[in-house]
């Protein structure tokens, strides 16, 4: 890494290199060369040190690490609001799965672009995605300069993306081959869940994850019905089921983890599993609340995900952090249960660790990748300012983000997306919405 040259300096009134208030730098800046941070410090010092660098300065700005969304289904933006206020299994089986049977690659590509636009404008610089036609999700991420961990959802039943399961395994291998050296896109192995995947499928996914040294991403213990189904089929709850299969390890990223016993929480901690906490989706689908404070006390790494735009109904990580901090206070009747700094950690460094990227993202440090955002603090709801983590968790909104840099490249400047044609994508999605409504009408007429 060249520490004598910088291409870009991003500066503001404050720079928060971590999740801690005590680390805040007044009139701070980050100097960037190519894709990496080469220095963090006082603005005046860095401007003098790197006089040749372009400066992106926001006088009322807060420079901070980009947010990391560790569980979403970005293409499901085409289903946003289509079937709300329903139980999870009814929502999936009666409304989501039938429409997905008519899904095609172009719908996934356009829908992913829409979610990426939303994520960038809301301060997210990395996302971990599980869905269908994952090659199109990866393509959208690569083209827009978004950092992504992306996997094809695998099921026991045929998929509209790859057909029979054997072809699904081949599709995953093709993704690994295509993105082996990509600077932004990492491929993951994604069995959907224990209730949609036979033990043989789960074990095959474990072997793939071992072969490619990748993340193993799975929905886990999301609902009472999932736990009941698992007990009926295998005699144990989902966590123990995966553990008996030898699949729990430090490369597992388990989404939801709402229905856990103390013994299961101990197992997750012992195996080094990371959890993606998707509180707004869990609230909306009435799945319950994950025991996050208890997981943290056991040393489990907890990150934050929005889940998909069909069950949240957005991919706004600032809103998600606010909900995370508040719900655990309400559930426990303890206002200290999930403080702002802990929540901000989960939304940044906790996410980086969950994605096995703690050495490269999650904080602003020399040597790390230049993934950062700038908020405008001169907003009515952000003044006066006493504690920055508190404001970021309880007050800030995605719309406060004015600039975004990913891998050293400015992808949004003054709220203008530079790598996504926002107007064109919105127009395309309105047409896809008409197509989805026709699919629903045709399905209703045939029943």
C-alpha positions as CSV (number, residue, x, y, z in Angstrom):
1,X,0.0,0.0,0.0
2,X,1.3,3.4,-1.0
3,X,1.3,5.7,2.1
4,X,2.9,8.6,0.4
5,X,0.2,9.3,-2.1
6,X,-3.6,9.8,-1.9
7,X,-6.2,10.3,-4.6
8,X,-9.1,11.4,-2.4
9,X,-9.6,13.0,1.0
10,X,-13.0,12.7,2.6
11,X,-13.5,15.2,5.4
12,X,-16.1,16.7,7.6
13,X,-16.9,18.3,11.0
14,X,-16.5,15.0,12.7
15,X,-14.9,11.6,11.7
16,X,-16.0,8.5,13.6
17,X,-13.5,5.8,12.7
18,X,-15.2,3.2,15.0
19,X,-18.5,2.8,16.9
20,X,-17.2,4.6,20.0
21,X,-17.8,8.2,20.9
22,X,-14.3,8.5,22.4
23,X,-12.7,7.7,19.1
24,X,-14.3,10.7,17.3
25,X,-12.0,13.1,15.5
26,X,-13.1,16.8,15.3
27,X,-12.5,18.2,11.9
28,X,-11.4,14.8,10.8
29,X,-10.6,13.2,7.5
30,X,-9.7,10.0,5.7
31,X,-7.1,9.9,3.0
32,X,-7.6,7.3,0.2
33,X,-5.3,5.8,-2.4
34,X,-6.9,3.6,-5.0
35,X,-9.2,1.3,-3.0
36,X,-7.7,1.7,0.5
37,X,-7.4,4.1,3.4
38,X,-3.9,5.4,3.8
39,X,-4.4,7.8,6.7
40,X,-7.0,8.9,9.2
41,X,-6.6,12.1,11.2
42,X,-7.1,15.9,11.3
43,X,-8.3,17.4,8.1
44,X,-5.6,20.1,8.0
45,X,-2.9,17.6,8.5
46,X,-4.0,15.3,5.8
47,X,-4.6,18.1,3.3
48,X,-1.1,19.3,3.9
49,X,0.3,15.8,3.7
50,X,-1.5,15.0,0.4
51,X,-1.8,18.3,-1.5
52,X,-2.4,16.5,-4.8
53,X,-5.5,14.7,-3.6
54,X,-9.1,15.7,-4.5
55,X,-11.0,16.6,-1.4
56,X,-14.6,15.7,-0.8
57,X,-15.4,18.1,2.1
58,X,-18.8,18.4,3.9
59,X,-18.6,21.4,6.3
60,X,-21.4,19.9,8.5
61,X,-20.4,16.3,7.7
62,X,-19.9,13.2,9.8
63,X,-17.6,10.8,8.1
64,X,-18.1,7.2,9.3
65,X,-17.8,3.6,8.2
66,X,-20.4,2.4,5.7
67,X,-23.2,0.2,7.2
68,X,-23.1,-3.5,6.6
69,X,-26.3,-5.4,5.9
70,X,-25.6,-9.0,6.6
71,X,-28.9,-10.6,5.5
72,X,-31.2,-9.5,2.7
73,X,-32.9,-10.7,-0.4
74,X,-32.3,-7.6,-2.5
75,X,-34.2,-8.7,-5.6
76,X,-37.4,-9.1,-3.6
77,X,-38.0,-5.4,-4.1
78,X,-40.3,-6.4,-6.9
79,X,-42.6,-7.9,-4.2
80,X,-42.5,-5.0,-1.9
81,X,-45.9,-4.6,-0.3
82,X,-47.6,-7.4,-2.3
83,X,-48.8,-9.4,0.6
84,X,-48.4,-7.8,4.0
85,X,-49.9,-8.5,7.4
86,X,-49.7,-12.3,7.1
87,X,-47.9,-15.1,9.0
88,X,-44.6,-16.2,7.5
89,X,-45.6,-19.6,6.1
90,X,-48.8,-18.2,4.6
91,X,-46.9,-15.3,3.2
92,X,-44.3,-17.6,1.6
93,X,-46.5,-20.5,0.4
94,X,-49.6,-18.6,-0.8
95,X,-48.1,-15.4,-2.1
96,X,-44.3,-15.4,-2.5
97,X,-43.4,-18.8,-3.9
98,X,-46.2,-18.8,-6.6
99,X,-45.0,-15.5,-8.0
100,X,-41.4,-16.6,-7.8
101,X,-42.2,-19.5,-10.1
102,X,-42.6,-17.0,-12.9
103,X,-39.4,-15.1,-12.0
104,X,-36.8,-14.5,-14.6
105,X,-33.2,-13.2,-14.8
106,X,-34.1,-9.7,-16.0
107,X,-36.6,-9.2,-13.1
108,X,-33.9,-10.1,-10.6
109,X,-31.3,-7.9,-12.2
110,X,-33.5,-4.8,-12.3
111,X,-34.9,-5.5,-8.8
112,X,-31.4,-5.8,-7.4
113,X,-30.4,-2.5,-9.0
114,X,-33.4,-0.9,-7.3
115,X,-32.3,-2.2,-3.9
116,X,-28.7,-1.3,-4.5
117,X,-29.8,2.3,-5.2
118,X,-31.8,2.3,-2.0
119,X,-28.9,0.8,0.0
120,X,-26.3,3.3,-1.3
121,X,-28.7,6.2,-0.7
122,X,-29.3,4.9,2.8
123,X,-25.6,4.5,3.9
124,X,-25.1,0.8,3.2
125,X,-21.8,-0.1,1.5
126,X,-21.8,-3.9,1.9
127,X,-24.6,-6.5,1.7
128,X,-25.0,-10.3,2.1
129,X,-27.7,-11.6,-0.2
130,X,-29.4,-14.9,-0.6
131,X,-31.9,-15.3,-3.5
132,X,-32.6,-16.8,-7.0
133,X,-30.7,-16.0,-10.2
134,X,-27.7,-15.0,-8.0
135,X,-25.6,-14.5,-11.1
136,X,-27.8,-11.5,-11.8
137,X,-27.4,-10.2,-8.3
138,X,-23.6,-10.5,-8.6
139,X,-23.7,-8.8,-11.9
140,X,-25.7,-5.8,-10.5
141,X,-23.3,-5.5,-7.6
142,X,-20.2,-5.6,-9.7
143,X,-21.6,-3.1,-12.2
144,X,-22.6,-0.6,-9.6
145,X,-19.5,-0.8,-7.4
146,X,-21.4,-2.3,-4.4
147,X,-19.6,-4.7,-2.1
148,X,-21.6,-7.9,-1.9
149,X,-21.5,-11.5,-0.5
150,X,-23.9,-13.3,-2.8
151,X,-25.3,-16.8,-2.9
152,X,-27.9,-18.8,-4.8
153,X,-30.7,-20.1,-2.5
154,X,-30.8,-23.9,-2.7
155,X,-33.9,-26.0,-1.9
156,X,-35.2,-29.6,-2.0
157,X,-37.7,-28.6,-4.7
158,X,-36.9,-27.3,-8.2
159,X,-35.9,-23.7,-8.5
160,X,-37.1,-21.2,-11.2
161,X,-33.5,-20.2,-11.5
162,X,-31.6,-23.5,-12.0
163,X,-34.3,-26.2,-12.1
164,X,-33.3,-29.5,-10.4
165,X,-30.9,-29.4,-7.4
166,X,-28.0,-31.0,-9.2
167,X,-28.0,-28.0,-11.5
168,X,-28.1,-25.7,-8.5
169,X,-24.8,-27.1,-7.2
170,X,-23.3,-26.5,-10.6
171,X,-24.6,-22.9,-10.7
172,X,-22.9,-22.3,-7.3
173,X,-19.6,-23.7,-8.6
174,X,-19.9,-21.5,-11.7
175,X,-20.4,-18.4,-9.5
176,X,-17.2,-19.3,-7.6
177,X,-15.3,-19.6,-10.9
178,X,-16.7,-16.3,-12.2
179,X,-15.9,-14.2,-9.1
180,X,-12.9,-15.9,-7.7
181,X,-10.7,-12.8,-7.9
182,X,-13.3,-10.1,-7.9
183,X,-12.5,-7.1,-5.7
184,X,-16.1,-6.5,-4.6
185,X,-18.2,-9.7,-5.0
186,X,-17.7,-12.8,-2.8
187,X,-19.7,-15.9,-3.4
188,X,-21.4,-17.8,-0.5
189,X,-23.1,-21.2,-0.1
190,X,-26.8,-20.7,0.8
191,X,-29.0,-23.6,1.8
192,X,-32.3,-21.9,2.4
193,X,-33.3,-23.4,5.8
194,X,-33.6,-26.7,7.7
195,X,-37.3,-26.9,6.7
196,X,-36.7,-26.6,2.9
197,X,-33.4,-28.6,2.8
198,X,-32.9,-32.3,3.5
199,X,-29.9,-33.3,5.6
200,X,-28.2,-34.5,2.4
201,X,-28.6,-31.1,0.9
202,X,-27.3,-29.3,4.0
203,X,-24.3,-31.7,4.1
204,X,-23.5,-31.1,0.4
205,X,-23.6,-27.3,1.1
206,X,-21.2,-27.8,4.0
207,X,-18.8,-29.6,1.7
208,X,-19.0,-26.9,-0.9
209,X,-18.4,-24.2,1.7
210,X,-15.4,-26.1,2.9
211,X,-14.1,-26.6,-0.6
212,X,-14.2,-22.9,-1.4
213,X,-13.6,-21.6,2.1
214,X,-16.7,-19.6,1.9
215,X,-19.5,-18.5,4.2
216,X,-22.4,-20.9,4.8
217,X,-25.5,-18.7,5.0
218,X,-28.8,-20.1,6.3
219,X,-32.1,-19.1,7.8
220,X,-32.1,-20.6,11.3
221,X,-34.7,-20.9,14.0
222,X,-36.9,-18.1,12.7
223,X,-40.3,-19.3,13.8
224,X,-42.1,-21.6,16.2
225,X,-43.4,-23.6,13.2
226,X,-39.8,-24.1,11.9
227,X,-38.7,-25.4,15.3
228,X,-41.8,-27.7,15.5
229,X,-41.2,-29.1,12.0
230,X,-37.6,-29.7,12.7
231,X,-38.4,-31.6,15.9
232,X,-41.1,-33.7,14.1
233,X,-38.7,-34.7,11.3
234,X,-35.4,-35.0,13.2
235,X,-36.2,-35.1,16.9
236,X,-34.2,-31.9,17.7
237,X,-34.4,-28.2,17.2
238,X,-32.7,-26.5,14.2
239,X,-29.5,-25.5,15.9
240,X,-28.9,-29.0,17.3
241,X,-29.9,-30.5,13.9
242,X,-27.1,-28.5,12.1
243,X,-24.7,-29.3,14.9
244,X,-25.4,-33.1,14.7
245,X,-24.7,-32.8,11.0
246,X,-21.3,-31.2,11.8
247,X,-22.2,-28.0,10.0
248,X,-21.8,-25.3,12.7
249,X,-18.5,-23.5,12.6
250,X,-17.0,-20.0,12.4
251,X,-17.9,-19.6,8.7
252,X,-21.7,-20.0,9.4
253,X,-23.8,-16.9,9.2
254,X,-27.2,-17.7,10.7
255,X,-30.1,-15.4,9.9
256,X,-32.8,-14.6,12.4
257,X,-32.1,-17.0,15.4
258,X,-35.3,-15.9,17.1
259,X,-36.3,-19.2,18.8
260,X,-33.3,-20.3,20.8
261,X,-32.9,-22.1,24.1
262,X,-30.0,-21.2,26.4
263,X,-28.3,-24.5,25.4
264,X,-28.6,-23.5,21.7
265,X,-27.1,-20.1,22.4
266,X,-24.2,-21.8,24.1
267,X,-23.7,-24.0,21.1
268,X,-23.7,-21.1,18.7
269,X,-21.1,-19.4,20.9
270,X,-18.9,-22.5,21.2
271,X,-19.0,-23.1,17.4
272,X,-18.2,-19.5,16.6
273,X,-21.3,-18.9,14.5
274,X,-22.3,-15.4,13.7
275,X,-25.9,-14.2,13.8
276,X,-27.7,-11.8,11.5
277,X,-30.4,-10.0,13.5
278,X,-33.4,-9.0,11.3
279,X,-35.6,-7.3,13.9
280,X,-38.0,-5.4,11.6
281,X,-38.9,-8.4,9.5
282,X,-39.3,-10.5,12.6
283,X,-41.6,-7.9,14.1
284,X,-43.6,-7.5,10.9
285,X,-44.1,-11.3,10.5
286,X,-44.7,-11.7,14.2
287,X,-41.9,-14.2,14.5
288,X,-40.7,-12.9,17.8
289,X,-37.5,-11.2,19.0
290,X,-34.1,-12.8,18.8
291,X,-32.4,-13.0,22.3
292,X,-29.6,-10.7,21.2
293,X,-28.5,-9.4,24.6
294,X,-28.2,-13.0,25.8
295,X,-26.2,-14.0,22.6
296,X,-23.8,-11.0,23.1
297,X,-23.2,-12.0,26.8
298,X,-22.2,-15.4,25.5
299,X,-19.7,-13.9,23.1
300,X,-21.7,-14.6,19.9
301,X,-20.9,-12.1,17.1
302,X,-24.2,-10.4,16.2
303,X,-24.6,-8.4,13.1
304,X,-27.7,-6.7,11.6
305,X,-29.7,-7.5,8.5
306,X,-32.8,-5.9,7.0
307,X,-34.1,-9.2,5.4
308,X,-35.8,-8.6,2.1
309,X,-37.8,-5.7,0.8
310,X,-40.9,-7.9,0.7
311,X,-40.9,-8.6,4.4
312,X,-39.4,-5.4,5.9
313,X,-40.4,-3.5,3.5
314,X,-37.1,-1.7,3.0
315,X,-33.3,-2.1,3.2
316,X,-32.7,0.9,5.5
317,X,-30.0,0.0,8.0
318,X,-30.4,3.2,10.0
319,X,-34.0,2.3,10.6
320,X,-33.0,-1.2,11.4
321,X,-30.5,-0.1,14.0
322,X,-33.0,2.1,15.7
323,X,-35.5,-0.8,15.9
324,X,-32.8,-3.1,17.2
325,X,-31.8,-0.8,20.1
326,X,-35.5,-0.2,21.1
327,X,-37.1,-3.6,20.8
328,X,-34.7,-5.2,23.4
329,X,-35.4,-2.4,25.9
330,X,-39.1,-3.1,25.5
331,X,-38.8,-6.9,25.7
332,X,-36.5,-6.9,28.7
333,X,-38.0,-3.7,30.4
334,X,-34.3,-2.6,30.7
335,X,-33.3,0.7,29.1
336,X,-29.6,-0.5,29.2
337,X,-30.3,-3.7,27.3
338,X,-29.0,-2.6,23.9
339,X,-27.1,0.7,24.1
340,X,-26.3,2.8,21.1
341,X,-22.6,2.0,20.8
342,X,-23.3,-1.8,20.9
343,X,-26.0,-1.4,18.3
344,X,-23.7,0.7,16.0
345,X,-21.0,-1.9,16.5
346,X,-23.4,-4.6,15.3
347,X,-24.2,-2.5,12.2
348,X,-20.6,-2.0,11.3
349,X,-17.8,-4.0,12.8
350,X,-20.1,-6.9,13.8
351,X,-21.2,-7.1,10.2
352,X,-17.6,-7.1,9.0
353,X,-16.7,-10.0,11.4
354,X,-19.8,-11.9,10.3
355,X,-18.6,-11.7,6.7
356,X,-15.0,-12.7,7.6
357,X,-14.0,-9.2,6.5
358,X,-13.0,-7.6,9.8
359,X,-9.5,-7.0,8.5
360,X,-10.7,-5.0,5.6
361,X,-14.0,-3.2,6.4
362,X,-16.1,-2.1,9.4
363,X,-13.9,0.7,10.7
364,X,-11.9,3.5,9.2
365,X,-8.3,2.6,9.6
366,X,-5.1,2.8,7.5
367,X,-4.8,-0.3,5.4
368,X,-8.6,-1.1,5.3
369,X,-10.7,-0.7,2.2
370,X,-12.2,2.7,1.7
371,X,-15.9,2.0,2.4
372,X,-17.3,5.1,4.1
373,X,-20.3,7.4,4.1
374,X,-20.8,11.1,5.0
375,X,-23.9,12.4,6.8
376,X,-25.1,16.0,6.9
377,X,-25.5,16.9,10.5
378,X,-27.2,20.3,9.9
379,X,-30.7,18.8,9.9
380,X,-33.5,19.8,12.4
381,X,-33.6,16.3,13.8
382,X,-29.8,16.1,14.3
383,X,-29.2,19.2,16.4
384,X,-28.0,19.8,19.0
385,X,-25.4,17.0,19.0
386,X,-24.1,15.6,22.3
387,X,-23.3,12.0,21.5
388,X,-22.7,10.7,18.0
389,X,-23.5,7.0,18.4
390,X,-26.8,8.0,20.1
391,X,-27.7,10.2,17.2
392,X,-26.8,7.5,14.6
393,X,-28.9,4.9,16.2
394,X,-31.9,6.8,17.5
395,X,-32.1,9.9,15.2
396,X,-30.3,9.6,11.9
397,X,-32.1,8.5,8.8
398,X,-30.9,7.1,5.5
399,X,-31.8,10.3,3.8
400,X,-29.2,12.1,5.9
401,X,-26.4,10.4,3.9
402,X,-25.0,12.8,1.3
403,X,-21.9,11.0,0.0
404,X,-20.9,7.4,-0.2
405,X,-17.5,5.8,-1.1
406,X,-17.1,2.1,-1.8
407,X,-13.7,0.6,-2.4
408,X,-12.2,4.0,-2.9
409,X,-14.8,5.1,-5.5
410,X,-17.4,7.8,-5.0
411,X,-20.7,6.1,-5.8
412,X,-22.9,8.9,-4.5
413,X,-22.1,12.6,-4.3
414,X,-24.6,15.2,-2.9
415,X,-27.3,12.5,-3.0
416,X,-26.8,11.8,-6.7
417,X,-26.1,8.2,-7.6
418,X,-23.1,7.9,-9.9
419,X,-23.2,4.2,-10.7
420,X,-26.9,3.6,-11.0
421,X,-29.4,5.3,-13.4
422,X,-32.0,5.9,-10.7
423,X,-34.7,7.2,-13.0
424,X,-34.3,4.4,-15.5
425,X,-34.5,1.7,-12.8
426,X,-37.6,3.2,-11.3
427,X,-39.3,3.2,-14.7
428,X,-38.3,-0.4,-15.3
429,X,-39.5,-1.5,-11.9
430,X,-42.9,0.1,-12.5
431,X,-43.2,-2.1,-15.6
432,X,-42.1,-5.1,-13.6
433,X,-44.8,-4.3,-11.1
434,X,-47.4,-4.5,-13.9
435,X,-46.0,-7.9,-14.9
436,X,-46.2,-9.2,-11.3
437,X,-49.8,-8.1,-11.0
438,X,-50.7,-10.0,-14.2
439,X,-49.0,-13.1,-12.8
440,X,-51.1,-12.9,-9.7
441,X,-54.3,-12.4,-11.7
442,X,-53.5,-15.4,-13.9
443,X,-52.7,-17.5,-10.9
444,X,-56.0,-16.5,-9.2
445,X,-58.0,-17.3,-12.4
446,X,-56.5,-20.8,-12.7
447,X,-57.4,-21.7,-9.1
